[in-house]
Amino acid sequence: MQHQPPETVPRPGRRELAVFVFLMLTQLIATLDNQIVATALPTIVGDLGEAEHFSWLVSAYVLAQCVVMPVYGKLGDLFGRKRIMQAALLIFSAGSLLCAMSSSMTALIVARTLQGLGNGGLLVLVLAISADIFEPRTRARFQGYLSFVFVFGSVVGPALGGLMTEWLGWRSIFLVTVPFALVAILGFRRFLPVRESRPTPSIDYAGALTLAATVTAIVIWVDSGRLFGSFAAPQSLFLGALVVLLLPALFSIERHAPEPVLPVPLLRQRSFALLALLALGNGGISIGLITYHAYFLQMGVGLSPATAGLFFIALTIGVSTGALTTGRLLSRGRHFTLPLRLSLVVFLLALGSLAVAPGRFPVPVLPGLFVLLGLGMGLAMNALVLGAQLLSPPENVGSATGSITLMRTVGAAIGIALYGTIIAHAVEGLPATSGLSGTAMTPGMMDGLPPALRAEVMQTYGAGFSVLYMAAAGIAAVSLVLTFFMRRED
């Protein structure tokens, strides 16, 4: 049953608005940390060496975020979000300092994992606290502002990371967010009210550990083609069997837990279960594709990194427009499935166009497609979270928010692995035809190739991106069909 807030909920006061300022600061911290490292990765690998462990620098961070998201949501429900938010900020800050001090790739991977354990909490708690302080119609508008912060951080992060790496060294990128985190801790300490813990709270340790093991096994198994060379490799088969055993064990544990990390009763509801699947797909076709859009522009179209970065302005315009549109639709009482359906139709149009003719569009046309991609992202961003919060009882808002955010992040991780496998297979023939290695190819190397060879390389990458965008369009099509099985629960 959908829980509607009372009609007499007061307008946000000064205290709530002060809390929201620090929520926006926290959202900026979390987004910058996700994006600022991307442009520094080649420099980090060149400095620390151990390039064979490079993929784990990204994978460990994403996995750490995934496994703790529902845990933070449930801990916030049990103990109050003020204490848990401050703890997440402290963990994140400690991880940032250790990253800056790392002297080897192994040490950096461990420190980056600690950072991810903190960042996963920030992503969930920002949305859960906004649900605590704003009633749903007001919440849609304010969560739209959080989306703008996300977009700003996503656009500024890579550019800021590149500049800081060049001027101050790569270690500086891990320190830039620490002062902001300390300010946020003090702000929440001053303005965020303390909510009393539930009487004799029970923490679902078994469920949390099983969830962590399950998510880790799934994400690594999906990436088996790259990590182990084949899905038929012994390691991959072992992980597949482990997933088959862990999934039923997880749901069995959660059904009997007094305070489950995953809201199993909600997952039994058709609308919430479908929303979780939609979040999984959305992560794959929005967050999971961002890195590959930049890769496509440089390797499939032949643009320089600086020029490719300008295209993300178009993406920003689309996301901002979509988030604002969703906020207005929901504040006027429209059901959250409307912006979800609109987003998927827009995704189908943009992704389908890129799949049919990758690299063949005139460059001036591409910004229009990037506006459409951003529009699809913005329309769905807040609708998924608000839908989860409306479908859950007030005492489980945190765990419901964490579960949907987890599904979106897992979807992004699966998407990244899937798309990476597609591109890796696409460039396997590159050495035979041109004497070049696709795995070692960079935009800088592309600029130095003779025109005929450069065109051949771009054509090879373009064929790979055609398959990639077709796969993403297929995910969007399936997701659109799923939305029509959701009931409107008044």
N, C-alpha and C positions, 0 to 999 in steps of 0.2 A: 504494500500500500504506500502511495506517495504521501509524504508528510509535508503539509503546507504550513508556513509560519503564520502566526496570528497577524491580523490586519493592523493591530495597534503598535507594531514594532516602531520605535522612535527613529528619527533620522540620525545619521551618524553624528556624534559629538566631537569635541576637540580631542578627547583622549583617543577615540577610535581613529581619527584622522592622523594623529601623531603615530599611532601604531602602524598605520598603513604606510607612512613615509619610510619607516624602518623595514617594512615588508618589501617595498620597492628596492631599497638598498640591498637587502638580502637576495632578492631575485637577480639584481645586477651582479652581485658577487658570484652566485651560482652559475649564471650564464657566461660571464667572462671566463670563469675557470674552465668551463667546457670548451670555449672557443679560442682562448688566447694562446693555447699550447700548439695549435695546429701548425702555424707557420714556423714555429721554432723547432719542430721535431727533427728535420734534417740536420740542423746545427747541433742539437743535443746528441744525436747518434754519432756525428762526426767527432764530437768532443769526448764522449764517454766510450765509444766503441761498442762492441757486443751487438752488432746490427742484427744478429740472428734472433735476439730477444725483443726486437723493435715492436712487433705486433702485440706483445704482452703489455707494453706500456700503455696501449690504448685499451686492450681487452680487459686488463685487470681493473682499470678505472671504471669502465662501464659495468662490469660484473659487480663491483663493490656497490655502485649506485643501485643496481637492480635488487640485490638481495636485502638491502636494508630499508627500502622504501615502505613496504607494508609494516615493518617492525616499528619504524618511527611513528607511523600513523597510529598504530595500536598503543604505543607507549604514551603518545600525546593524549589519547582517549582516557588512559588509565591514570596518569600522573599530572595531567595538565601540560599544555603546550609551551608555557613559558620556560620551565626548567629544561624540557627536551630541546627546544630551539637553542637555548644558550649552550647546552652540551654539544649539539651538532656544530655550532659555530666554533667552539673550542677545539673539537676534533679536527675540523677543517683547517683551522689556523695552525695547529700542530703539524698536520700533514704538509701544509704549505711551507713551513719553516724547514722541515726535514727534506722536502724536495729541493729547496735552494741549497741545502748543505750536502746533497748526495755527491759521492765521489765515484760511483760506479752505476752501470745500468741496473743491476740487481737492486741496489739500495734505492734508486729512483723509482723502480717499479713498486717496491714495498711502500715507500712514502706516498706515491701517487695512489695506491690502493687505500691508504689511510685518508687521503684527501677525498677520495670517492665515497668512503663511508660517511664522511661529514656532509658532502655535497648532496648525497641522496636524501638526507634528512631535510636539508634546506628546501629542496624542490617540493617535497611533500608538505612540510609544515607551513610554508608561505601560503599555500592554497587552503590548508585546513584552518589556519588562524583567520584568514579572510572570511571563511565560512562561519567562524564563531562571532565575528564582530559586525557582519553585515547580513541583513535579511536577503532572500534570494534575488529579488528584482534589483535591489541596490548592488548586490554582490556581482551580478553580471557586468554592470558598468565598471566597477572597481577592478574586477579581474581582467577587464579589457585593458585597463591601464598597466596591469602587470604584464600583459602580452606586449605592450609597447616597449616596456623595459627589456623583455626577452629579445625582441627584435633589435633594439638598440645595441644590446650586449653582443648579439650574434654578428652584427655588422661591424661594430667597433673592435671586437675581440681579436680577430685575425690580423687586422691592420696594426693594432696596438702591440700585439705579440711580435710581429715582424720588426717594427720600429725599435721596441725595447731590446730585442735580441741583437739588433745591429749596433745600437748606441750604448747599451748598458750590459750586454751579455745575457745569455738565456736564463741564468739564475734569477734575474730581476723579475721575470714574468710570474714567478711563484710568490713573490713578496708583495706585489702591487695590491692584492686584495686583502692582505692581513690587516692594515689599518682600518679599512672599511668594516671588516668583520668585528674588530674590537669596538668600533663605534656602534654597530648594530647590537652587540651584547649589552652595552650600557643603555642603549635606547629601549630595548625590550625589558631590561631590569627596571627601568624607571616608569614606563608607560603601560606595559602589558599586564593586565590583572592576573593574579594567581588564582587558579581554579583548584579547589580541593580535590585531592586524590579520591578515587572510589574506595569505599570501605574494603579492607583486606583484598587488594588487587592481586590477581593471579597472572603471572607472566608465562606465556606459552613458549618456553625455551625449546621444547622438542619440535614444535611447529616451525619456529624461526630457523633452527638449524636444518631441518628437512627442506624448508623452502629455499634456503641458501644453496644447499647441495643440488636441489632440483634445477634451479635457474642456472647455476654454473654449468651443470652437465648439459643442459639444453643448448646454451649459447656456444659452448665449446664444440658440441657435436655438430651443430649447424655449420661451424667453420672447419670441419674436419678435412674438407677437400684441400684447403690451403695449409692447415697445420700439419696434417699427417699424409698428404699426398693423394688420398682416396677415401671415400666413404666405406670402402671395403677393407680398409686397414684395420688391424686388430684393435688399435686404440679407439677407432671410431665405432666399431662393433660393440666394444665394451661399454662405451658411453651410451650408445643407443639402448642396450639392455638395461643399463643403470637407470635411464630415464623411465623406461617401462616399469621398473620396480618402484621408483621413487614417487611417481605421480599418484598411484592409488594409496601408497603409504601416507603421503602428505594429506590427502583428503580424509583418510581415516583418522589421522591424528587431529585434524582441525574439527572434524565432526564431534569429537568427544572432549575437546579442550574447553574449559570454562570461559576463557577469554581468548578466542582464536585470533592469530595474526591475520589470516585470510577470512573475510566475512562469508563463510560457507552458506549460511541461510540466504544471503543476498545473491550468491552465485546460483542458487537453486531457482531464483526468480528469472523468468525468461528475459525480461527487459534488461536486467543488470548483467546477465551472462552474455547477451548479445552486445551490450555496451562494452564489455570487457574485450570481446573479439574485435569490435570496431576500433578500440584503442590500440590493440595489437597491430591491426592493419594500418592505422593512422601513423603509428611510429615508424613503420617501414616505408611509407610513401611520403612522409614529411621530414622528420628528423633524420632518418636513415639515408635520405637522398641528398641532403645538403652538401656533404663533402663531394659527392659524385657529380653534382651540378658544376662545381668549380673544376673538377677533373675533366668533365665533358667540354667545357668552354676552352680549356687549354690544350687538351690532347685531341679532341674531336673537331674543334673549330679552328684551333691554331692561334688563339688569343694569348697575349702575354699575361702573367699573373696579375699585374696592376690593372690591365683592362678588364680581365675577368672579374676582378673584385668590384668594379663599378656596376656590374650587372646585379649585384646583390642589393643595390639601391632600389632597383625595380622590384626585387623580391620583398624588400622592406615595405614598399608602398602597398603591395598586394596584401601582406600580412596585416598591416595596420588597418587597411580598408575592411578586410574580412573580420578582424576582431571587433572593430567598431560596429559593423553591420550586425554581428551576432549579439553584441551587447544591447543594441536597440531592439532587435527582434525579441529577445528574452525579456527585456524590461517592459515590453508591451504585451507580455503574456503568451507569446508564441511558444510552442513545444520545442524542446531542445533537438528533436529529430529533424526539424526543418533546416537549420543551418548545417547539420551533418549531411543531409542529402544534397544540399546545394554545394557543399565543399567537394563531395565525391563526383558530382557532375562536372564541376570545374576541373578537378584533377583528371578525369577521363579525357576531357577536351585537350588539356595541355600535354599530358603524358602521351596520349595517342598521337598527337601531332609530332612530338619529338621522336616517337618510335617509328613513325612512317618515314620521316625525312630528317634523320639526325645529321647535322652539319650541312644540310642543303638549303636551309633557310638563309636569306640574306641577313647579315649581321644586324641591320636596323630592326628586323622583325623579332629577333630573339628577346629583347626586353619586354615586349608585349606578352610573350609566353611565360616569362619569369614573373610578370605581374599576376598572371593567372595562377601560376604555381603558388605564389605567396597568398593569393586570395583563398585558395583551397586550404592552405595551412591555417590562416587566420580564422576562417569560418568555423573550423572544427575545434580549435584549440581550447576555448572556454566551454563550448557546448558539451564536450566529453566530461569535463570535471564537474560542471554544474549538474549535468544529468546524473552522475554518480551520487552527488550530494543530495539531490532531490529524491532519489530512489532509496536512500538509506535513512534509518531512524537517527535522530540527533546524536545519540550516544555512540554511534558507529561512523560518524562523518569522517573522522580521521582515517580509520582503517579502509573505508570505502574509497576515499581520495587517494590513499597510498596504493591501493590495489589497482586503480585505473592508471595512475601514474606509472606504476610498475609495468603494467601491460604495454603501455606506450613505449617505455624505455626498452623492454625486452623486444618489442617489435622493431625498434630502431637497431638494436644489436643484431637481431636475426637478418634484418634487411641489409645492414652493412656487410655481413658475412656472405649473404646471397649475391649481392651485387659485385662484391670483390671476386667471388668465384666466377661470375659471368665474364668480367673483364679479363681475369687471368686466363680463362680458356680462349677468349677472343684474340689475345696477343701471343698465344703459343706459336702461331704460324709466322710471326713477325721475323724471328731470326732467319728462317729458311728463305724468306723472300727478299730480305734487305740486309741480312748480316747483323741486325741489331737485336738487342734483348729488350722485350717489352717490360720486364720487371725492373730494368735499370734505366728506362727511358724517363727523361725529365723535360719540362718545358724549355729549359735552357739548351738542352741537347737538340731539341726540335728546331730551334732557331738557327743552329749551325749546319743543318742538313741541306744538301742540294734540293732545289725546288721539286724535282720529280720524286726523289726519295721521301721528302717531307709530305708530299701529297699521298704517297703510298701508305705511310705511317698513319696519317690522319684518316684515310679510308678504312684501314684495319680497325682503328679505335672506333670510328663511326659505326661500323658493323656491330661491334660489341655493345655500344651504347644503344643501338636500335633494339637489341634483345633485352638489355637492362630496362629500358623505358617501357617495353612491351610487358615485361614481368610486373613492373610497378602498376601499369594500367590494369592488368589482370587483377591485382589485389584490390584496386579501387572499384572495379566492376563487381567483384564478389561482395565487398563491403556495402556497396549501394543496394544490392539485393537483400542483404541482411537487415538493413534499416526498415524494410517494409514488413518484417516479421515482428517488429516492436509494437507493443500495445501502448496506447496513451492511457496512463493510469492517473485518474483525477481523484 
